[in-house]
Amino acid sequence: MLQNNPELKSKIDQLWNKFWSGGISNPLTAIEQITYLLFMKRLDELDQKKLADADFIGEPYTSKFEGKWIPPEYRAKAREDDTQKETDKRQADAKMYEIDKRTLRWSEFKRMSAEEMLYHVQSKVFLFLKDMNGTASNFTHHMRNAVFIIPKPALLVEAVKTIDEIFEIMEKDSQEKGQAFQDIQGDVYEMLLSEIATAGKNGQFRTPRHIIKLMADLVRPQLGHRIADPACGSGGFLLGAYQYIVTELAKKAGAKELQSDEDGFVRTSVAAGLTEKAQAILQASLFGYDIDATMVRLGLMNLMMHGIDEPKIDYKDTLSKSYLEEAEYDIVMANPPFTGSIDKGDIKENLSLSTTKTELLFVENIYRLLKKGGTGCVIVPQGVLFGSGGAFKSLRKLLVERCDLKAVVTMPSGVFKPYAGVSTAILLFTKVWGPKDKVTQPATEHVWFYEMQADGYSLDDKRSKQEGYGDLQDIVARFHARDAEKDVDRTAKWFCVSRGDIEAEGYDLSLSRYKEDVFEEVLYEAPGVILERLLKEEVGEVEDADLAKVQSGIVRELLELRGMVG
């Protein structure tokens, strides 16, 4: 996290302040504009790296910045009634607007004068970015309404300079720690969003990356799994699943330089070692949806910067009647919005819960999106675990009877600071019975509970890195060994609870309902002994006969107390 690198944090703060003083004060707008610049920078770096790698191993690679490019509005459009001469003229006219792609590189345009750079980026580089994957591309479709609104040449020059400095620090930091280049865009979001005291209007806030890594290690996604996030935001969970799979494949291929990161997880985004077939399978396996068009664009760029050329992230309300998918995915990982409600008339008809609360509807929807045998891993507010309303109970009963509810991991309230102080929990379950199946035997036998008390960071608004990993690695290890620990007594941080006990408690899933507190017996000295010690401290070694001569009010009162207790 950026908090651990003061130099990097300072640069991010500078970038934020420059946009604020430059007239872009809306945080999400600033983040979007900064992300476009990060994307331009990363695109150039990745392309140059691929060119160098291809040259080193002697394989062909066509640079994204090779050849000429004509902006879409100037391209020759064929007409059915055109003669060959007219077609040739249109193409000749279009050629007048050809741009050398090399000039669209970050490393090229950053050397321009301020006014020239702003014009070049606005009218050429940004249009190229929007058009980069072709007119049929999902990315191009969602970038159609994107606008580049940095208004001042000086602001662009300063932003470009600062982003160059940020990348230099990140590269140095990753080399010194022996890690792959980290999620620069996610880090920037994290710092910029920390300027916002409250969550978004729909209860959206970024999931800390170490929590995403934890959930990926609990689920263990595999190559070929169809993986989805129905409220994907900037794509953090999809990226987390991608990195987990890439890392496991790298291990199997014999990678020896992978090291644990600051949270104890081994991760890499470098997919260079994957076969072409594996890369194609992986890229076709990740699906994300969000109701915020800006977040869809940010999510697309986030995944593309990590080597996923055609991310499948789309603008959709997965709770609405217009979204019809069901039983499509092997894994669903999500941190859906906690607050607010949806219009009752627009809720998907196949959702059975009688509620408009999004935190409940999303969990049921995740259950429905899973194939039989598929696994869901979702963050919920802890109120979902014990809420007394009918919809709360119905949802918990569904998780226990129609799913194998494997784990409930409660998290401390500081995990989502500075955005929110809500206490949350991770639910991990596997779908066994479909919505229309008759349940002949409830799917859950035991539920594993873990009380996370620390996540490796301070639980205040600063979220400073603490020594060690907190409970993160312990959770992963004990979860995967839970079958051997079913007899652990309920005084520990982790324990198993049988389905029968959960049914007896009305399907309550709060850890406190089942945890047994241990009270240590404390032996105190007799009052007379304590009083004698206090008297000695006040007057020293004095015979009882002489105590009455001491005029201190404290001593008189102590003597009175001694007489009362005997």
C-alpha positions as CSV (number, residue, x, y, z in Angstrom):
1,M,0.0,0.0,0.0
2,L,1.1,3.6,-0.7
3,Q,1.1,4.4,3.0
4,N,4.3,2.5,3.3
5,N,6.2,4.7,0.9
6,P,6.2,8.3,2.1
7,E,7.8,9.5,-1.1
8,L,5.2,7.9,-3.3
9,K,2.4,9.1,-1.0
10,S,3.7,12.7,-1.3
11,K,3.7,12.4,-5.1
12,I,0.1,11.2,-5.1
13,D,-0.9,14.0,-2.8
14,Q,0.8,16.5,-5.2
15,L,-1.1,15.0,-8.2
16,W,-4.4,15.4,-6.3
17,N,-3.6,18.9,-5.3
18,K,-2.7,19.9,-8.8
19,F,-6.0,18.7,-10.2
20,W,-7.9,20.4,-7.4
21,S,-6.1,23.8,-7.9
22,G,-6.4,23.3,-11.7
23,G,-10.2,23.4,-11.5
24,I,-11.1,19.6,-11.4
25,S,-12.4,19.3,-7.8
26,N,-14.8,16.4,-8.2
27,P,-12.8,13.4,-6.9
28,L,-14.3,10.8,-9.3
29,T,-13.7,13.1,-12.3
30,A,-10.1,13.7,-11.2
31,I,-9.6,10.0,-10.8
32,E,-11.0,9.3,-14.3
33,Q,-8.7,11.9,-15.9
34,I,-5.7,10.7,-14.0
35,T,-6.5,7.1,-15.1
36,Y,-6.5,8.1,-18.7
37,L,-3.0,9.5,-18.3
38,L,-1.8,6.5,-16.4
39,F,-3.2,4.3,-19.1
40,M,-1.3,6.3,-21.8
41,K,1.9,6.0,-19.8
42,R,1.4,2.2,-19.0
43,L,0.4,1.5,-22.6
44,D,3.7,3.0,-23.9
45,E,5.8,1.1,-21.2
46,L,4.1,-2.3,-21.8
47,D,4.4,-1.9,-25.6
48,Q,8.2,-1.1,-25.3
49,K,8.7,-4.0,-22.9
50,K,6.9,-6.4,-25.4
51,L,9.1,-5.1,-28.2
52,A,12.2,-5.7,-26.1
53,D,11.1,-9.2,-25.1
54,A,10.2,-10.1,-28.6
55,D,13.5,-8.9,-29.9
56,F,15.3,-10.9,-27.1
57,I,13.6,-14.2,-27.9
58,G,13.4,-13.7,-31.6
59,E,9.6,-13.7,-31.9
60,P,7.6,-11.3,-34.0
61,Y,5.5,-8.6,-32.2
62,T,3.6,-5.7,-33.9
63,S,3.7,-2.6,-31.8
64,K,0.5,-0.7,-31.1
65,F,2.3,2.4,-32.1
66,E,3.6,1.1,-35.5
67,G,2.3,2.5,-38.8
68,K,-0.4,5.2,-39.4
69,W,-3.7,5.9,-37.9
70,I,-6.7,7.9,-39.1
71,P,-9.2,9.3,-36.6
72,P,-12.7,7.6,-37.0
73,E,-14.4,10.8,-38.2
74,Y,-12.0,11.2,-41.1
75,R,-11.9,7.6,-42.3
76,A,-13.2,6.8,-45.8
77,K,-16.6,5.1,-45.6
78,A,-17.5,3.0,-48.5
79,R,-20.9,3.6,-50.2
80,E,-22.8,1.1,-52.3
81,D,-23.3,3.5,-55.2
82,D,-19.6,4.7,-55.2
83,T,-17.6,4.3,-58.4
84,Q,-14.0,3.1,-58.0
85,K,-12.9,6.7,-58.7
86,E,-15.0,8.1,-55.9
87,T,-13.8,5.4,-53.5
88,D,-10.2,6.2,-54.4
89,K,-10.8,9.9,-53.8
90,R,-12.4,9.3,-50.4
91,Q,-9.4,7.2,-49.4
92,A,-7.0,9.8,-50.7
93,D,-8.9,12.5,-48.8
94,A,-8.7,10.4,-45.6
95,K,-5.0,9.9,-46.0
96,M,-4.6,13.7,-45.5
97,Y,-5.5,13.1,-41.8
98,E,-3.1,10.2,-41.2
99,I,-1.2,10.4,-38.0
100,D,2.1,8.6,-37.3
101,K,1.3,6.3,-34.4
102,R,4.8,6.8,-33.0
103,T,3.8,10.4,-32.0
104,L,1.0,9.0,-29.8
105,R,3.5,7.5,-27.4
106,W,3.8,9.0,-23.9
107,S,7.5,9.1,-24.3
108,E,7.1,11.2,-27.5
109,F,4.4,13.7,-26.6
110,K,5.7,14.4,-23.1
111,R,8.6,16.4,-24.8
112,M,6.2,18.8,-26.6
113,S,5.6,22.4,-25.4
114,A,2.7,22.8,-23.1
115,E,0.1,24.2,-25.6
116,E,1.2,21.7,-28.3
117,M,1.0,18.8,-25.8
118,L,-2.6,19.7,-24.7
119,Y,-3.8,20.0,-28.2
120,H,-2.1,16.7,-29.3
121,V,-3.4,14.7,-26.3
122,Q,-6.9,16.1,-26.6
123,S,-7.3,15.8,-30.4
124,K,-5.2,12.8,-31.2
125,V,-3.8,10.6,-28.3
126,F,-7.1,10.5,-26.4
127,L,-9.1,9.7,-29.6
128,F,-6.5,6.9,-30.4
129,L,-7.0,5.6,-26.9
130,K,-10.8,5.4,-27.4
131,D,-10.4,3.7,-30.8
132,M,-7.5,1.5,-29.9
133,N,-9.3,-1.9,-29.9
134,G,-11.4,-1.3,-33.0
135,T,-15.1,-0.3,-33.4
136,A,-16.4,-3.7,-32.4
137,S,-14.5,-3.7,-29.1
138,N,-16.3,-3.6,-25.7
139,F,-13.6,-1.1,-24.6
140,T,-14.3,1.2,-27.5
141,H,-18.1,1.0,-26.9
142,H,-17.7,2.1,-23.3
143,M,-15.2,4.8,-24.1
144,R,-17.5,6.4,-26.7
145,N,-18.9,9.0,-24.2
146,A,-15.6,9.5,-22.4
147,V,-14.2,13.0,-22.5
148,F,-10.7,14.5,-21.8
149,I,-11.4,17.6,-19.8
150,I,-8.0,18.7,-18.5
151,P,-8.4,22.4,-19.3
152,K,-5.0,24.0,-18.9
153,P,-1.7,23.2,-20.6
154,A,0.2,23.8,-17.4
155,L,-1.9,21.3,-15.5
156,L,-1.3,18.6,-18.1
157,V,2.5,19.3,-18.1
158,E,2.6,19.1,-14.3
159,A,0.4,15.9,-14.3
160,V,2.6,14.2,-16.9
161,K,5.8,15.1,-15.0
162,T,4.4,13.8,-11.7
163,I,3.1,10.6,-13.2
164,D,6.6,10.0,-14.6
165,E,8.0,10.5,-11.1
166,I,5.4,8.1,-9.6
167,F,6.3,5.4,-12.1
168,E,10.0,5.8,-11.3
169,I,9.3,5.4,-7.6
170,M,7.0,2.4,-8.1
171,E,9.6,0.7,-10.3
172,K,12.4,1.3,-7.8
173,D,10.1,0.1,-4.9
174,S,9.1,-3.1,-6.8
175,Q,12.8,-3.9,-7.7
176,E,14.0,-3.3,-4.1
177,K,11.3,-5.6,-2.7
178,G,11.6,-8.2,-5.5
179,Q,8.0,-7.9,-6.4
180,A,6.2,-7.6,-9.8
181,F,5.2,-4.1,-10.7
182,Q,2.2,-3.5,-8.5
183,D,-1.3,-2.3,-9.2
184,I,-0.3,1.4,-9.7
185,Q,-3.8,2.3,-10.7
186,G,-5.3,0.7,-7.6
187,D,-2.8,2.5,-5.4
188,V,-3.7,5.8,-7.0
189,Y,-7.4,5.1,-6.4
190,E,-6.7,4.2,-2.9
191,M,-4.9,7.5,-2.1
192,L,-7.2,9.7,-4.1
193,L,-10.3,8.1,-2.6
194,S,-8.9,8.7,0.9
195,E,-9.6,12.3,0.3
196,I,-13.3,11.5,0.5
197,A,-14.6,11.1,4.0
198,T,-17.7,9.1,3.1
199,A,-18.6,6.3,0.6
200,G,-20.3,7.0,-2.7
201,K,-24.0,7.6,-2.9
202,N,-24.7,3.9,-3.5
203,G,-22.5,2.7,-0.7
204,Q,-19.6,2.0,-3.0
205,F,-16.0,2.0,-1.7
206,R,-12.8,0.3,-2.8
207,T,-12.0,-3.1,-1.3
208,P,-8.5,-3.1,0.2
209,R,-6.2,-5.3,-2.0
210,H,-5.0,-7.5,0.8
211,I,-8.7,-8.4,1.5
212,I,-9.1,-9.3,-2.2
213,K,-5.9,-11.4,-2.0
214,L,-7.2,-13.2,1.1
215,M,-10.5,-14.0,-0.6
216,A,-8.7,-15.3,-3.7
217,D,-6.6,-17.6,-1.5
218,L,-9.7,-18.9,0.2
219,V,-11.5,-19.6,-3.1
220,R,-8.5,-20.7,-5.1
221,P,-9.8,-20.0,-8.7
222,Q,-8.4,-22.2,-11.4
223,L,-7.7,-21.7,-15.1
224,G,-10.9,-22.4,-17.0
225,H,-13.3,-21.2,-14.3
226,R,-15.8,-18.6,-15.4
227,I,-15.4,-15.8,-12.8
228,A,-17.7,-12.9,-12.2
229,D,-18.2,-9.8,-10.1
230,P,-21.8,-8.4,-10.4
231,A,-20.7,-5.0,-8.8
232,C,-17.2,-4.8,-10.1
233,G,-16.3,-1.1,-9.6
234,S,-12.6,-0.7,-10.8
235,G,-12.3,-4.5,-11.3
236,G,-10.3,-5.3,-8.2
237,F,-11.8,-8.8,-7.6
238,L,-11.4,-9.8,-11.3
239,L,-7.8,-8.6,-11.2
240,G,-7.3,-10.5,-7.9
241,A,-8.6,-13.7,-9.4
242,Y,-6.4,-13.2,-12.6
243,Q,-3.3,-12.6,-10.5
244,Y,-3.9,-15.7,-8.4
245,I,-4.3,-17.9,-11.4
246,V,-1.3,-16.4,-13.2
247,T,0.8,-16.9,-10.0
248,E,-0.2,-20.5,-9.6
249,L,0.5,-21.2,-13.3
250,A,3.9,-19.5,-12.9
251,K,4.7,-21.7,-9.9
252,K,3.8,-24.8,-11.9
253,A,6.0,-23.7,-14.7
254,G,8.9,-23.5,-12.3
255,A,9.2,-19.8,-11.5
256,K,11.7,-19.4,-8.7
257,E,11.9,-15.6,-8.1
258,L,8.4,-15.1,-6.7
259,Q,8.4,-13.7,-3.2
260,S,5.8,-12.9,-0.6
261,D,4.5,-9.3,-0.6
262,E,4.0,-7.1,2.4
263,D,0.8,-9.0,3.3
264,G,2.3,-12.5,3.0
265,F,0.8,-13.3,-0.3
266,V,2.7,-14.4,-3.4
267,R,1.4,-12.6,-6.5
268,T,2.5,-11.7,-10.0
269,S,0.6,-10.0,-12.9
270,V,3.3,-11.1,-15.4
271,A,1.5,-13.5,-17.7
272,A,4.5,-13.8,-20.2
273,G,5.1,-17.4,-19.2
274,L,1.5,-18.5,-20.1
275,T,1.0,-20.4,-23.3
276,E,-1.1,-18.6,-25.9
277,K,-3.9,-21.1,-25.3
278,A,-3.8,-20.5,-21.5
279,Q,-3.8,-16.7,-22.0
280,A,-6.8,-16.9,-24.3
281,I,-8.7,-19.1,-21.8
282,L,-7.9,-16.8,-18.9
283,Q,-8.9,-13.7,-20.8
284,A,-12.2,-15.2,-21.8
285,S,-13.0,-16.2,-18.2
286,L,-13.5,-12.9,-16.4
287,F,-16.8,-11.0,-16.3
288,G,-17.6,-7.8,-14.5
289,Y,-20.7,-5.6,-14.3
290,D,-21.4,-2.2,-12.8
291,I,-24.1,0.5,-12.9
292,D,-21.7,3.4,-13.0
293,A,-20.4,4.1,-16.5
294,T,-17.3,5.8,-15.1
295,M,-16.4,2.8,-13.0
296,V,-16.9,0.5,-16.1
297,R,-14.3,2.6,-18.0
298,L,-11.9,2.5,-15.1
299,G,-12.3,-1.2,-14.6
300,L,-11.7,-1.8,-18.3
301,M,-8.5,0.2,-18.2
302,N,-7.3,-1.4,-15.0
303,L,-7.5,-4.9,-16.4
304,M,-6.0,-3.8,-19.8
305,M,-3.0,-2.3,-18.0
306,H,-2.4,-5.8,-16.4
307,G,-2.3,-7.6,-19.7
308,I,-6.0,-8.5,-20.3
309,D,-6.4,-7.1,-23.8
310,E,-10.2,-7.4,-24.1
311,P,-11.8,-7.3,-20.6
312,K,-15.5,-8.4,-20.4
313,I,-16.7,-5.6,-18.2
314,D,-20.1,-4.2,-19.0
315,Y,-22.6,-1.5,-17.9
316,K,-25.4,-3.5,-16.3
317,D,-27.6,-3.4,-13.2
318,T,-27.4,-7.1,-12.2
319,L,-30.4,-6.7,-9.8
320,S,-32.7,-5.4,-12.5
321,K,-35.2,-7.2,-14.7
322,S,-33.0,-6.5,-17.7
323,Y,-30.3,-8.8,-16.5
324,L,-31.3,-12.4,-17.1
325,E,-28.2,-14.5,-16.5
326,E,-28.5,-17.4,-14.1
327,A,-26.3,-20.5,-13.3
328,E,-23.5,-19.1,-15.5
329,Y,-20.4,-18.9,-13.3
330,D,-18.0,-21.2,-11.4
331,I,-16.9,-18.4,-9.0
332,V,-18.4,-15.1,-8.0
333,M,-16.3,-12.8,-5.8
334,A,-17.8,-9.5,-4.8
335,N,-18.1,-6.6,-2.4
336,P,-21.6,-5.3,-3.4
337,P,-23.0,-1.9,-2.2
338,F,-24.1,-2.1,1.4
339,T,-26.5,0.8,1.6
340,G,-29.5,2.0,-0.3
341,S,-32.3,0.1,-1.9
342,I,-33.6,-0.7,-5.4
343,D,-36.9,0.3,-6.9
344,K,-39.2,-2.6,-6.1
345,G,-40.7,-2.6,-9.5
346,D,-37.3,-3.1,-11.2
347,I,-36.1,-6.0,-9.1
348,K,-35.4,-9.2,-11.0
349,E,-38.5,-11.4,-10.9
350,N,-36.5,-14.5,-10.1
351,L,-35.2,-13.1,-6.8
352,S,-37.4,-14.5,-4.1
353,L,-36.5,-12.4,-1.1
354,S,-39.2,-9.9,-0.1
355,T,-36.9,-6.9,0.3
356,T,-35.4,-3.9,-1.5
357,K,-32.2,-4.0,0.5
358,T,-29.3,-4.4,-1.9
359,E,-27.0,-6.2,0.5
360,L,-29.5,-9.0,0.7
361,L,-30.5,-9.1,-2.9
362,F,-26.9,-9.2,-4.1
363,V,-26.2,-12.3,-2.1
364,E,-29.2,-14.1,-3.4
365,N,-28.3,-13.0,-6.9
366,I,-24.8,-14.3,-6.5
367,Y,-26.3,-17.7,-5.4
368,R,-28.4,-17.7,-8.6
369,L,-25.5,-16.7,-10.8
370,L,-23.4,-19.7,-9.7
371,K,-23.5,-23.0,-11.4
372,K,-24.2,-26.0,-9.2
373,G,-20.9,-26.7,-7.5
374,G,-19.8,-23.0,-8.0
375,T,-18.4,-21.0,-5.1
376,G,-19.4,-17.5,-3.9
377,C,-17.2,-15.3,-1.8
378,V,-18.8,-12.1,-0.8
379,I,-18.4,-9.3,1.7
380,V,-21.5,-8.3,3.7
381,P,-22.2,-5.9,6.6
382,Q,-22.4,-8.0,9.8
383,G,-26.0,-7.0,10.2
384,V,-26.7,-9.7,7.5
385,L,-25.5,-12.3,9.9
386,F,-28.1,-11.6,12.6
387,G,-30.8,-9.3,11.2
388,S,-34.2,-10.3,12.6
389,G,-36.3,-9.4,9.6
390,G,-37.9,-12.1,7.5
391,A,-35.7,-11.5,4.4
392,F,-32.5,-11.7,6.6
393,K,-33.6,-15.1,8.0
394,S,-34.7,-16.4,4.6
395,L,-31.3,-15.5,3.1
396,R,-29.4,-17.2,5.9
397,K,-31.6,-20.3,5.6
398,L,-30.9,-20.4,1.9
399,L,-27.2,-20.3,2.5
400,V,-27.3,-23.1,5.0
401,E,-29.8,-25.4,3.2
402,R,-29.3,-24.8,-0.5
403,C,-25.6,-24.1,-0.2
404,D,-22.7,-25.6,1.6
405,L,-21.9,-22.5,3.8
406,K,-18.2,-23.2,4.4
407,A,-17.0,-20.1,6.3
408,V,-18.0,-16.9,8.0
409,V,-15.0,-14.6,8.6
410,T,-15.9,-11.5,10.7
411,M,-13.7,-8.5,10.1
412,P,-13.0,-5.5,12.4
413,S,-14.8,-2.2,11.7
414,G,-11.6,-0.4,10.6
415,V,-11.0,-2.5,7.5
416,F,-12.8,-0.1,5.2
417,K,-11.7,3.1,6.8
418,P,-11.4,5.9,5.8
419,Y,-14.5,5.3,3.6
420,A,-16.7,3.6,6.2
421,G,-16.5,2.2,9.7
422,V,-19.1,-0.5,9.2
423,S,-18.3,-4.0,10.6
424,T,-18.2,-6.6,7.8
425,A,-17.9,-10.3,7.2
426,I,-16.8,-12.6,4.4
427,L,-19.3,-15.4,3.5
428,L,-17.9,-18.3,1.5
429,F,-20.3,-20.9,0.1
430,T,-20.8,-23.5,-2.6
431,K,-24.1,-23.8,-4.4
432,V,-25.5,-27.4,-4.1
433,W,-29.2,-27.1,-4.7
434,G,-30.7,-24.9,-7.4
435,P,-33.6,-22.5,-6.7
436,K,-36.2,-24.9,-8.1
437,D,-34.7,-28.1,-6.6
438,K,-36.4,-29.9,-3.8
439,V,-33.9,-30.0,-0.9
440,T,-33.8,-33.6,0.3
441,Q,-30.9,-32.9,2.7
442,P,-29.5,-29.5,3.8
443,A,-26.2,-29.0,2.1
444,T,-24.3,-27.5,5.1
445,E,-22.9,-29.8,7.8
446,H,-20.5,-27.4,9.6
447,V,-19.8,-23.7,9.3
448,W,-16.2,-22.6,10.0
449,F,-16.1,-19.2,11.9
450,Y,-13.0,-17.0,12.3
451,E,-12.8,-13.7,14.2
452,M,-10.3,-11.6,12.4
453,Q,-8.9,-9.1,14.9
454,A,-6.1,-7.6,12.8
455,D,-5.5,-7.4,9.1
456,G,-1.9,-6.1,9.2
457,Y,-2.9,-2.4,9.2
458,S,-3.9,0.1,11.8
459,L,-7.7,0.2,12.2
460,D,-7.9,4.0,12.2
461,D,-8.3,6.4,9.2
462,K,-4.6,6.3,8.4
463,R,-4.5,2.5,7.9
464,S,-0.8,2.4,8.5
465,K,1.1,-0.9,7.8
466,Q,1.8,-2.8,11.1
467,E,4.5,-5.3,11.7
468,G,3.5,-8.8,10.4
469,Y,0.4,-9.9,8.5
470,G,-2.2,-9.7,11.2
471,D,-4.5,-12.7,10.9
472,L,-4.5,-12.9,7.1
473,Q,-2.2,-15.9,6.7
474,D,-3.6,-17.7,9.7
475,I,-7.1,-17.5,8.2
476,V,-5.9,-19.0,4.9
477,A,-4.0,-21.8,6.6
478,R,-6.7,-22.7,9.1
479,F,-9.5,-22.5,6.6
480,H,-7.9,-25.1,4.3
481,A,-7.1,-27.3,7.4
482,R,-10.5,-26.8,9.0
483,D,-11.7,-30.4,8.6
484,A,-8.9,-31.5,10.9
485,E,-9.9,-28.9,13.5
486,K,-13.7,-29.5,13.9
487,D,-13.2,-30.3,17.5
488,V,-11.6,-27.0,18.5
489,D,-13.4,-25.5,21.4
490,R,-15.4,-22.3,20.9
491,T,-13.1,-20.2,23.0
492,A,-10.6,-19.8,20.2
493,K,-10.6,-17.2,17.4
494,W,-11.7,-20.0,15.0
495,F,-14.1,-22.9,15.5
496,C,-16.7,-25.0,13.7
497,V,-20.4,-25.0,14.4
498,S,-22.8,-27.8,13.3
499,R,-25.8,-27.1,11.2
500,G,-28.0,-28.4,14.0
501,D,-26.7,-25.7,16.4
502,I,-27.3,-23.0,13.7
503,E,-30.8,-24.2,13.0
504,A,-31.5,-24.2,16.8
505,E,-30.5,-20.5,16.9
506,G,-32.8,-19.5,14.1
507,Y,-30.1,-19.5,11.4
508,D,-28.2,-16.8,13.3
509,L,-24.7,-16.6,11.8
510,S,-23.1,-14.0,14.2
511,L,-19.9,-15.3,15.7
512,S,-20.8,-13.9,19.1
513,R,-23.8,-16.2,19.2
514,Y,-21.5,-19.3,19.4
515,K,-18.3,-18.1,20.8
516,E,-17.7,-19.0,24.4
517,D,-15.9,-16.4,26.5
518,V,-13.3,-17.4,29.0
519,F,-13.2,-15.5,32.2
520,E,-9.9,-15.8,34.2
521,E,-10.2,-15.9,37.9
522,V,-8.3,-13.0,39.5
523,L,-7.3,-13.1,43.2
524,Y,-7.2,-9.9,45.0
525,E,-5.6,-9.1,48.4
526,A,-7.8,-8.7,51.4
527,P,-8.9,-5.1,52.1
528,G,-7.0,-5.1,55.4
529,V,-3.7,-5.9,53.7
530,I,-4.3,-3.2,51.1
531,L,-5.0,-0.7,53.8
532,E,-1.9,-1.6,55.8
533,R,0.2,-1.0,52.6
534,L,-1.4,2.3,52.0
535,L,-0.8,3.4,55.6
536,K,2.9,2.4,55.3
537,E,3.2,4.5,52.1
538,E,1.7,7.5,53.8
539,V,3.6,7.5,57.2
540,G,6.3,4.9,56.9
541,E,7.2,2.6,59.8
542,V,5.2,4.0,62.7
543,E,3.9,2.1,65.7
544,D,0.1,1.9,66.1
545,A,0.3,3.9,69.3
546,D,1.8,6.8,67.5
547,L,-0.5,6.8,64.4
548,A,-3.1,8.9,66.2
549,K,-0.5,11.7,66.5
550,V,-0.2,11.9,62.7
551,Q,-2.4,14.9,61.7
552,S,-2.9,13.9,57.9
553,G,-6.6,13.7,57.0
554,I,-5.8,10.8,54.6
555,V,-4.2,8.8,57.5
556,R,-7.3,9.4,59.7
557,E,-9.6,8.2,57.0
558,L,-7.5,5.1,56.4
559,L,-7.5,4.4,60.1
560,E,-11.3,4.7,60.2
561,L,-11.5,2.3,57.2
562,R,-9.2,-0.2,58.9
563,G,-11.4,-0.1,62.0
564,M,-14.5,-0.8,59.8
565,V,-13.1,-3.8,57.9
566,G,-11.3,-5.2,61.0
